[in-house]
Amino acid sequence: MIAGHATREGTAKFAGWAVGKKGVDKRHFREFRGLSLSSLGIGTYLGDVDAETDRLVDEAILQSVSSGAVNVVDTAINYRFQRAERSAGRALTRLAGNDETGGREGLLVCTKNGYLTSDGELSLDFWSYIHKEFIKPGKLKRDEIAGEAHSMALPFLKDQLDRSLKNLGVECVDVLYLHNAAESWLAEIGYRRFIEKLSEVFALYEEERKRGRILYYGMATWSCLRVGKDEPEHVNLDDVVDVAREVGGEEHGFRFVQLPFNVAMNEALTQKSQRIADEPLTTFDAASRLGVGVFTSVPLSQARLLNQTRVPELEGSRALSLIQFARSAHPAILAPLIGQKSPEHVKENLRIATMPPLGEAEFKEAYRGLV
């Protein structure tokens, strides 16, 4: 198990090495809670459940970090039925010993729990695995599962953290997200009960922070931080931060959220769906006000936006332009997370690290008519 976690000194060392030795633009790195974080992260969501995809994910992470362009690695226990975490773990083992880049302390390692998952390296079918590993040992009850897919039961979440740490080969994960919980539970239990359950989960996460197994925690979301305030899946970020304060005090660990954002899914930038003290705000503005950093997902909408001719090209690449859009739209954004596996795509996407993010005026000019 790799000891340590992301630190001020380690991430600063990574950024200094990337700028000084790899030609990365110094403005590519952003400071948040004392950490120097690359404005591009690597995601590990999609792919077949096989050894070749394992290898490609491992190599893509190694290529991304070794280039100096990326020190944010994002995964989840359910991605490829635990094989994504294990691929990331193998890459982290290869990277952790490099003192020149800060080693383990130079990287922000993020994962997620909440979704039920089987094991992609075993032959058991899904529900046989769930019954054997969770229901029979008493870690999960059938009535603690929403939509046959998600649970906020504390013994289950604790078990999932145990497995994630083992899969990743680390003693501490830097960010643990509760994964799409509102989308899974609000329709079944309503907002008030959801907030109560969130308090129970955050209390568990705070305990794990004290044990040194989590540095920070957050919520990875799909729709709840983007839809209008009258929509049934809507969650007000200020309410969530209030829960974190109640269980963890002012030094609580709820410091990150993840949500979709691209030229087609731009609600977090354009719609005032959030409220703080009755003031309407966009999600990005609310996150800034509350001291929450935002990682965004699907910057290319899983490659679908590459065919959008309205999107300008950046140095001959529409992918680079879409990444530039996703990282430059608002100061609350720390980095878009891009799933990349083929060496050619990785090489193309990493070019963004040699370019500075756009300022507000430059962004409006470059993407006029798109937002």
N, C-alpha and C positions, 0 to 999 in steps of 0.2 A: 504494500500500500504506500502510495506517495504521500509524504507528509507535507504540511503547509497549505497555504491558500494565497489568493491574490493579495498583494500588499502595495502600499505607496512606493516603496523602494524598488520592488520587483518590477512593477509595471512601468515605472519611470526608466528603469534600466533597459527594459524591452524597447520602449519608445526611443531612447537615446541611441541604442544599437540600430534600430530600424532606420532612423534618420541619418545617422553617421556612417553606417556601413552598407545599407541597402537602398539608399536613394529615395526613401519615403519622405513625402512632404511633411514638415513638422506640424502643419495644421490638420493633418489626417488624424491626429490623436486629440482626444477630448478629456478634460479633467472632470471626474465626478466622484464625490466623496473621497478625494485624495488619490484616486486611481487614474492612471493614464490609459485610456481605452481607445482602441482603433475604431474609426468610424465605418468599419465594415466588419461584420462577424460572419462566421461560417455556420450554416445550419445543416442538419443531418436527417431530415424528415423522410424523403422519398427514396424508393429503391426496392429492388427485389430482395427476398429473404434468402440470400445465398452467399457463398464464400467470395465470389467475384465482386459483389457489391461491398462486402466487408472490406476487401482489399482497396477498392476505389475510394471508399470513405476515409479509411486510414491514410491513404496516400494524399488525398485532397486536403485533409487537415494538416498533414506534415508539410505539404507544399505551401499552403496558405500561411502558416505560422513561420516557416523558414524563410519566406520572402520578406518578412517584416511587416506585411500588410494587415495581418490579423492577429490579435491576441484575445479575441472573444470567441469561445467555442460553445455552441448551443445544441442540446440534444434533449431526449425525453425517454423515459423507461419504456413507453409503448411504441416508440419509433422502431419499425422493423422488428417488433416483438423482442426487445432488449438487445438486438444485435447492433443497433446504432450506438448505444452506450458502450458496448464492448469494443466496437471499432474505434470510437473516440478514446477509450481507455488504452488501447494498444498504441495509438498515436501519442497520447500524453506520456506514456512510459518512455517512448523514444525521445520526447522533447524535454522531459523534466530535468535531465542531467546537464543541460546546456547552461552553464553559469553565465556565459556572455550575454544571454537574452533574459536573464533573471530566473531561468528555470521554471519550476512550478509557480513561483510567486509572481512571475511576469504574465500569467495567463488568468483570464476570468472564465471559469468553467461553470456552465449553467445546465441544469436539467429540470425535469418536470415530473410531478406525480399526480395521481387522481384517477386516470383511466385504468381500467382493468386490462391486463395484458397477459398473454401466455409467453412461452419461451420458444423463440424461433429455432433453437438448436435441439429441441426435443420433439419426439413424435406424437406426444399427447395432443388430442384435439383441445380446443379452447376451453370449453366448459369442464372437461375432465381435469384439466390443469387447474382451473380456478377452484374447483371443489377440493382437489387434493391439497393444494398449497395454502388455501385461505379459508374456505368454509369449514372443512373438516377440522382443522386445528383451532377454530374459533376466532380467527383474525377478521372474519367478515361474515355478516349475516345477509341472507337474501334480501331482506327489507332495507338494507343499507346500500343497495345498488340502484342508481337512477338509470332508466332507459337501457338496462342490461349492459351498461358500459362504464359507469363512473361511480366512485365512492369517496366520501369524505370521512369514513370511519377511521378513528385515530389509530387503532391497532394495524389496520391495513396500510395507512399512510406511513407509519413508522416502519413497517416491513418493507415498503417500497423504497424508502430512503436507505435502509440496510442493503437492499439489492443494488440500488443505483451506485452506492459507494463501492461495492464489490465489483460491479460491472466496469466502472470507471477506473478502479484501482487507486482511489484517492481516499485520504482520511477526512477531507472536508470538501464539500461542494460550495462554490462561491455564491451561487444564486439557485435557490430551489423555488420553482414556480408551482403554485396550485393550478392545475391544467384544465382550462375550460369548465370551471366549476359552475359558474352562473348559468352558462348555456345548458348545462346538464340538469341543474337542480331547481331553478326558479319556477319553472312551470309546474313542478311537483309539490313544492313546499311553500312558495311565496317568499316575498322579500324579507319580511321580519325574521322568519325562521332561518332563511339563508344567512342573514347577518349573524344570527346566533351561532350557527354551525361554523361560520367563518371565524368567529371568536375562538371557538374550541380548537380549530386547526391552527390558527396563529399562536395560540398558547403552546401547542405542541412544537411548532417551529421555534418559538422563543426558547423552549427547553433545549432543543437541539443546538441552538446557537450557544447556549451556555456550556454544552458538552463539547463544543468545538467541531461539530459535524456540519454546520451550516454557517456561512458568513452572513448572508442576507437572504431574504425571501421575497416573493412577489406573486403576481397573478399573470399567467399567460392566457390570453383571451382571443376570442374570434369576433363576437358581435357586441358583447355587453358594454364595452366602452366606446362604441361607435354609433349605436342606434339612438333614436330620439328618446327623450326622457319619458314619453308616454308609452313606449314600447315595452312589452312584457319581459324582455330580456335585458332591459337597461339596468346598469349599476352606476351609482354615483361614486366617483373615486374618493371624494371627501369622506363619505361614510366608511369606506374601507380603511382609510388612513386613521379615522377615529377609532375603529376597532383595534388597529395595531397599537395606537397610543394607550388604549385602555389595558391591553394585556402586556405591553412591553415598555411603557413609559415613553418619554421623549426620545430615548435612544433606541427605539424599536428597530427591528430589522426589515420592515416592509419598505423597500427602496426602489423596486423595479416593477414595471409592467411590460407586457409584450402584446402587440396588437397588429393587425394587418394594415398596411398603408402603401399605396402606390397611386399612380395617376388616375386609376379607375375607382379605387377605394380610398378616397381622400377625406372621409368624414371627420377624422380626428383633427384635421386642419381647418375644415370649412364650416362645420356645424357646431353650434353652441348647445351641446346636449348635456353639459355638466353644470353643476351649480356649487358655489362656495358662498355661504352666507347670503343666499338668494341672488347672487350675481351670476348671470349666465356666462359660461366660458366654453371654449373648445376643449377637447380632451388634452391636447398638447399644452394649452395655457393652464389648465387645471393641474396637470402634472408638474409643470414648472413652479407654480405657486405652492404646491405641496411637497416639493423636494423629492419627487419621484422621477427616476430616469426611465426613458422609453426605448426599448428595442422594438424595431418594426419587422414584420414578416412579409413574405410574398412580394418583394419589390418588383419582380418580373411577372408576377401572377403565374408562377410555374411555367414561364416562357410564353404564355399567351400574349403578353403585351409586346413581344418582339415584332409582331406583325402589325402593330398600330402605327400607321404612317404619320399620324399627327405628332408623334413623339419625335423630337429632333434627335439627331445622332451626335455623339460626342467622340471626336477623333475617330470617326468612321464606325462607331459602335453604338447601336441603340441600347444594348445592355448597359454600357457605361453611363449613358444618359439617364436611364431609369434608376440606376444606383445613385447617381448624383442627385436626382430629384428626391429620392427617399432619404438621403442623409442631410440634405440642405434645406428642407422645407421649414424647419422650426428648431430653435435651440434646445428644446426638450428631448429631441431625438439624439440618442447616443450612437446608434448604428443600425442600419438595415442588416438583416440576417439573410444570407443567400445560400440556398442549397446548391452545391456544386460538386460534381464528381469527376467528369471527364477532364483530363489534364489540359485540354485545349480551352475549355470554358473557364477553368480555374485561372489559367494564365491570362485570359482576356479580362476577367472580372477584377483581378488583382491590380490591374493597371490604374484603377481609381486611386490607389494609395500614393501615386506620384503627383496627383492633382489636388489642389486645395478645394474644400467644400465652398459653395457659393454663399456670399452674403445675401441679405434680404433683397436688396435692389437687383443684384445679379440674378437671383432666383426668379423674381417676378418677370424680368426681361427674358430669361432663357426659356421659361415655361409659360409664357403669356398665352392665355386661352385654354390652358389645361386645368387651371384651378380658379 
